[in-house]
Amino acid sequence: MSQLILAYKLWIALGAINAFLAVGFGAFGAHGLKAKLTAQMLAVYQTGVEYHMAHALGLVLIGVMSLHFPESVWLKTSAGLLLLGIILFSGSLYILSMTGIRQLGMITPIGGLAFLLGWLCLFVAIVKT
């Protein structure tokens, strides 16, 4: 039982820390980067923040759902994919907007695919339980 408790706590904790980071990155973008980035790169950065927050909340949701379905491999897979998506999608947009390294744009769709697969796994988790 203790491993099951740790699983839901892990996803809620990762969701909470990522929501915290998304708010911090959003504030940094609005106040610290506004004068330093072009409007286009600021929009790229803001897209990273928006997806970061949405998927951080998804992690919290999965953590709560794990209380009800603690054995679901689909939920664990979903959470892992959302976390990977945050790192690859939002992370690549943050770095791209601040450095201008366009090659990072090749990573962004992989993160987007991880998001899509994560939500699909959440759907399967609910259908199968």
N, C-alpha and C positions, 0 to 999 in steps of 0.2 A: 504493500500500500504506500509506503514512503516514496518509492520511485514514481508512483502515479501522482502524488501530491507535488513532487518536485517538477514534473512535466508541466502541469498547469501553471505553477508559479513561474517557471522559466519563461513561458510564452507571455504571460502577463507582464513580467518584469522587463523582458525585451521590448514588448510593446510600449510600456511606460517610458523606458529610457529613450526609445526612438521617437516617441511623441515629444519628449523633452528636447531632444536634439533638433527635431523639425521646427519647434517654436524658436529655439536659439538660432538656428540657421536662417529662419525667416526674418527674425529681428536683425541679424547681422546683414542680410541682404538688403533689407529696407533702410537701414541706417548706415552701415559701414561700406556697402558696395554701390549704393545708388549713384554716387558721384564718380565712381571709378569704372563702372561698366557701361557699355552702350545699352540702349534700350532693348536691343535684341538679346544681348547676353544676360541682361537682368531678367528678361522674360524666360530665358532658358533656365536660369537659376531658380526662379519662382516656380517653374514647372516641377523641378526636382523637389522643392519644399512641399508642394501640394501632394505629390504622389507619396512622398516620405510620410506625411501625416496620415493620409488615408490608409496606408498599409501598416503603419504603426497601430492604428485603431483596429485593423484587421487582426493583428497579432493578439491584441487584448481580447477580441471576440473569440478567437480560437482557444485562447487560454481558458476563458469562461466555459466554452463548449466542452473542453477537455475534462471539466469536472463531471459532466454528464455522460461523456463517451471516452473514458480514460484509456481504453485499449485501441482506439481508432488509429490505425497506421495512416489513414488518409488525412486525418487532422494534423498529425505530426509532419507529414509530407507537405501539407498545405502551409503550415507555419514556416517550415524550412525554406520553401520556395518564396514566400513573401519576404522573408529576411534577406534571402539572396537577391531578390528583386530590388529591395531598398539599397543594398550595397552597390549593385551593378547599375541600376537605372538612375536613382537619385545621386549616388556617388559620382557617376560619370558626368552627369549634368552639372554638378557643383564644380568639379575640377575643370571641365570643358569651359564653363562660363568664366572662371577666374584665370585660366591659363591660355585659352584660345587654341589649345591643342585639338585640332579637328578629328584626329584619329580616334579620340575617345568616343566620338559619336558612333563608332562601330560596336562599342560595348553596350550602349544604351538599349538597342533592340533586344539584346539577350536578357537584360534585366526586365524589359517589358514582357518578354515571353515567360520569364519566371513568374511575374505577376499573374499573367493569364492562366498559367498552369496551376498556380497556387489557389486561385479562385475556383478553378475547375475541380481540383482535389477537394476543396471545401464542399462543393456541390455533391461530389461523389460520396463524401463522408456522411452527409445528411441523408442522401438517398439510400445508402447501404445500411443505415442504422435504424 
